[in-house]
């Protein structure tokens, strides 16, 4: 049954000339920056922020390191004959390379970082609201996130992924505004102070169904912790240079999209509760429409329902059953 679903990977350079492809979610961090009349300046400013932060994290004041980013697009393909819906853009992540401008060396960074998924839009913007109508107590739809998680793990175990990447991905996003975080005694030279949450958020649980565990760190020079989702051992599996590339990239995105948290004037203390109602912060000079992003999440979720879930319901259900059966 697993032969019914295969993957094809393509890459696109993310630089000041980047333009989103027709299959890219327009609410994705990097795609959102590349829209409107100020698109090129947005991109140029964001890339400069990433490089500047990279050099801060490794303690180099001479702008020795430059970060290169590639968008990794994974397309899912069905073997059954489904016409125009036989292929679907499953997810997009970022692949990082760190260039040493002194030696000319180009170091492999971490793949993952940003995570974009139409199917996640469907789960959170279509399924979840439908199960929690007005007046209903909060409940999760049956099997919520299971299909998304199984497809993600199947992708990581696929030949398409393994022939390109030798390490597991790390996804880095904002901490949840619905949770409280407490500083532990752990400190890392790049990731900084570790925090623990009071309980798992819905996002934590969703990534858990993708086979990813979570740790929270506030990097050196940052004002709020980031959430890192990973397989394996976050601190042992990646070099400090690789981790610095991820922090520089994803903290920059969060400063743009959630300046109330990541561009606040006061750093998080021993106990931290992030909030978007905070007013003691500085906005970046990069344009971003957060309300539009929320609206478009619903549109993208319905698109997924029409072109992915409904046309392949029988195949997907059978695939999930086959995946759950014990192997001999």
N, C-alpha and C positions, 0 to 999 in steps of 0.2 A: 504493500500500500504506500510506503514512503516514496516509491518510484513515481507515484502520481503527482508529487510536488517536488519541483527542482528550483534552482535559483541561478540567476545571472547577475554578476556584479559589474558595475561601470563606475568610473571616477571622473570628477570634474574639479578643476583647480578653483579654489576659492581665493580670489584676489580682487583688486579694484575694478576689473573688467567683468566680473562674474555676473551672469544673468540666470535666473532660475529656469530649469527645464519645465516642460509642460506637465510632467508627472510629479514635480516637487510640491509638497504641501506649502502653501503660501504663508502659513502661520509659523513655519520653521524659523528659528532664530536667524540663520544666515540668509534665508530667502527673503524674510521680511525687510532686512536691511537693504536689499538690492531692488527696492521698488521706489517709485516716485522721482521727482525732479532732482532730488539731492542724493540719489542712489550712489553715485561714484564717490562723493565726498563722505557719505556714511561709511562706505566700505573702507576707504582710505584711512579715516579716523579710527575705525575699529581695529584695523590691522596694526596701526601705529601703537594703539593702546596695548595690544597683545605683546608686541615686541618689547615695549618699554617694561611691562610687567615681567616678562620672561627674564630680562637682564637683572631686574631687582631681585627676583627669587634666587638666582644663582650667584648674587653678590658681585655682578660685573657692572661697573659704571661706564664702560667704554662702548656699550652697544655691540658687544661681541656676537651675540646670538640673534638669529632671525628665525621666526616660526613660519613654516609653510604648511598650508592646509589644503587637503583634498576632501571633497564631498564623496562619500561612498554610498552609492545607490544600489539597493538590493531589490531585484525584480523577481517576484514569485511566478512560476509557470506551472500550469496544470497540463497533464497529459491528455485529459479528456477534451473533446472538441467543444469549446465554448465561444467560438467566434471572436468578437472583439474583446470579450472579457476573459480570454484564456490567459492573459498576462496581467499582473497587477503590481504596482509599486509597493512592496511590503514595508520597507523602512529606509531611512537615510541616517548615516552617522558621519563623523569627521575623523579623518586620519591625519595625524600630525607628524611632521618631520622638523627637527631642529637643526639649523645650519650654523656651523661655527665659521664666522666670516674671517677668522684669523688663519685657521688651518685648512679651511675649505671642506672639512668633513661634514657629512650630512647624516645625522643620527635619526634612526627610527624612533618615533614617539609612540603614543598610545592611540589605538583605534577605538572609536566609541564617542566619548566626550558628550557632544550633543546627541539627542535621540529623537527621531521624528518618525511617526507612525500613523497612517490613516486608520488602521484598525483600532488603535488606542482612542482616536477621536470617536469612533463608533461606540466603543465601550463606555466612554465617559460622557459623551454628548448626546447619545441616542438611547442606549440600553439603560444606563443608570437613571436618567431623568424619567424614563417611562416606568421604571419600577418604584419611583418615589414621587408620585403625583401629590397635588395639594392635599394636605391633611393626613397623609400616610406617614407612619413611622419609618425612619430610615432603614432600608434593607438593601442588600446586594442581590442582583439578579442571579439566578442559579447558574453556576459555572462561570461567574464573572472573571474575565481575564485568563481563563484556562486556554482557550484557542490561541490567543495572542502569545502567551507564554510558551506553549508547545511549539508554535511556529518559529519563535525566536531561538529556542534551543536547537530545533532542527536545522535552522540556518547556521548556527555556530558549529554544528557537527557536520555540515555539508562539505562536499569536496570543493565547492566554489569558494567557501570561506577559508578552509584549511590550506588550500594551495596558494593563497595570497598572504595569510596572516598566521604567525606562529604563536601569538599571545592572545589571551582572551581580552575582550573589550572592557573598558571602564566608562561608565556613564556618570557625568557630573552635573548636578542640577541644584536649584535652590532648596534650602530647607523649607519645611512646611510651616505655614503661619498658624496651623491648628495645634502645634505641639510645643512643648517646653524642652529646652536643651540644657544639660548640666555638664560643666567642664570636668574631665577626668584628669588623672595625673600623667597621661601619655602626651609627649611632645615629640614631633618629627621635625627634622631640619628644614624640610620644604613644606609639608602639609600643616605644620604648626600644632596648635592645641587641639586635642581630640575632645569631642562632646558626645554625650549619650542622650537620647530622647526619652521622654517619660513613657511613651508607648508608640507602637508603630502607626504611621499614618496610612491612609488608603493607598497613597503612591508607593510607600515602602512595601506594602503587601502585594501590590500589583507587580512591582519589579521582582519580588520574591517568587512569584509564579513564573517569572522568566529565568529562574535559577540564579538570581543575583542577590547577594547579601549587601548590607549597607553599613558604612561608617561615616561619621561626620567630623570634619576637621576645619579649623579656622587657620588658613595659611599665614605665614609671617607677613606682616604688613597689611593684612585684611581686617575688616571690621565685623564680619559675620561668618559663621561656618558654612561650608558647602556639603552637600550630600554626595557621597561616592558609592556607586553601585558596581559590584564586581564579582567575578568568580575567583576562587583561589585565595591568595594572600596579597592584599593591597600593598603592604609595606615591603614584602620580600620579592614579589614577582616583577617589580618595575624599578628602574634606576631613578635617582633623584632628578636627573635631567628630563626623563620621560614624565615624571609627576609634575615637574615645573611647567612643562609644555601644556599639560592638561589644565593646571590651575590658571596659568596666564590666559589661555583661550576662554575657558568657561567663566572665570570671574569677570572678564571683560564683558561677555554677553550679559551676565547678571547685573553688572553696573548699569548697562543700557536699559534692561527690561525691568529690573526691580531696584531702582536707585534708592528707594526708601530703606532697603535692607543693606544693599552692598555698596552704596555710596553714602552711607550715613556718616555723620561727623563724630560719633562716639562708638567705639568698638564694643562688641558683646562682652558681657562680664562673666562671672562664674556661672550664673543662671541666666538663660537667654530665652526670650519669647519673641520671635520675629513678627513684625506687623507692617502692613502696607499703609496704615493710618499714621505712621511716623512722619513728622514734618521737618525734622532737623537733618536734612540731607541736601546733596547737590546733584542736579540733573547733568547728564553728559550733553554734549552738543551734537548728539546723534538722534535723529527723528525716529519715533516708534509709537504706534497706536495700539495700546494694550486692549482697549475696548473692541476694536476691530478684530483683533486676534481671537477674542472670546466668541464673537459672532460667527466668524468663519469656521471655528471648530465644529459647530453644528452642521454647517454646510458640508464640510469635509466628511463628517460622520455619516451623513445621509448618502453622500456619494459612495462611500465604502459599502453601505448596506445595499445599494442598487447594483453596483458593479463587482462586488466581491462576495459578500455574505449570501445574498439571495441566489445568484447564478450557480454557486458552488456549494450550497447548503448540504446536499446529500454526500458529496465527496468529502467535505470537511468533517461532517459528523462521522462518516465511516473511517476517515483517517484518525480521528481522535480515539475511536474505539480500538482500532488496530494498534495505536501507539500505547494504549493502556494495557494491552494484553502482555502477559509475561513472555519473555523470549526463551527459547530452548537452547 
